[in-house]
Amino acid sequence: MNFFDNELVKTALDQDFAFIKIKVEDHVLTLTLDRPEKKNAIHPHMVQEIAFVLQFAKQNNAIRAIIVDANGNVFCAGADLKAFMGMVGEFESSIPQSNLEILIGELFQKVHKPVITKVKGNVMAGGFFFLTGANYVVCDEEVTLGLPEVKRGLFPFQVMASLLEVMPKRIVIDWCIRGYDMPVNKALDHGLVTHVVSREDLDKTVDGLLNTIVENSPTAIRLGLEALDMISAQESKHQFLMQMLQKTVSSKDGQEGLLAFREKRKPVWTGE
């Protein structure tokens, strides 16, 4: 997972980030999505910044766990489709562009540190990578989870692959095909979420998990998660599924779905 120069990664805490914030305290790195004005939609450079921070966490033995959090009322609305189609806009970041392709569906499995995702806002589409990649997902009981891609002429290819790692196949396929919102308690039943609590109990629950994690051998945990990564073998899946997403976006139905979503109207599908 060495996407960046190791010497630069060692200075991660001194870098300027455009789309995330980080802090390290008591052996825990907190990575916070910080694009609330865009519902924390995933920008291509946000992926670069996340990969940079996770490489830093992987190399730093003092970091024993990672928390993923988000600012704003929405945890993550999925991919910023305009940005991924080349309209990236202006931003200031000291994180360089990686020379290697970064697939967000693989990142968290390869950090080999326990990851806790703390969800206090709704999650949609590509935002599920932050849930499926985590070892623990602690959710506000009021949260809903949505897969609306098919309503926009798209299909959640990579998300589907990641969901299949933690949820029953028929539930995942039905969700992808029908594109509905799932209450968080249903997500708990199906294995996507590990804890459902009140907003007031979110921090207490996360702290309880951290307290037990940091008491155990960080070396044993790291090697165990490395072994899990090796036997999961996700890489070839996400490479292929990224290509399928690009093919779907460029189809006539894909273009019509995106246009209809922007124009707030019902799409007219042609099946092309």
Phi, psi and omega in degrees: 000024180276082181278341187229162178300129186299324181293323178291320181299327180299339180259025186306322183291345180262002184276160175260122181252140180270329192236355180221167170232150177224153170210153177236127182207129177053049177069013182238129174262125176255121178251117184246123173294129190227060176225053188298331181293341177246023181056032179055032176301143186281113177268147179307322180283336173300320178298319177299316181294319178296316178299320179299313182293321180291328175294320176299315181295321180296322183277346186259107183292343179286341179271119184252346180202160182231133172251133173252123183230178178208141174274149177099179184277342179245127180296307176195130181267011181096200184285143170280094188297324178298316181295319180290342176267009173111348181267073190279341181074187181256141178200160179243121181208140177268001180279125182285166174282132179289146175281347181252151176291133179249124178249115187298335179294346181256341196300311189289330178292336187263000179280336176059034172228147178300134181241128175244122176259125181254113189247114177239014176214166183297152180234136179226149167049237183297348175297343180293341177301329180285343178266311183291332180279350184270156173275332179223137177233111182255117188242142166300136183295345180270356185289147169238155185235126186232145175237079187271010189305316184296337178285349180244016178078018182239180176216138184279069187303300183293322177298318178304313180299318180290320178297324181295343177285339187232350185232159176298143185302313184294325177295315181298311183295319177300317180298315180295321184286320185266340171065035184269174172270136180250126175297151186295330178292327174293320178297327175295314180299325185269359173095358180286325182248144181257334181218132173240120185221171174288159178305321183293336184260002182302305184297320181297320180292316178298316179298323178297318176297315181298319182300321179284325180296311186286349175282342185263169184294116178295329179292315180298318179296314181301314182291325177295318179289328174296318178297318178299318179300316183294319183279345179281325175049063183273341195303308185297327179300308187291328176298311180295317184289330173298319178296321178294322177297316179299321178295320181290318179300323183276354178288164179296318177296322178297315179293321179294319180297317179293320179294317180297322178297317179293324183272002178055050177225169178282131181288154176248103184279140176248348182078016181248000000 
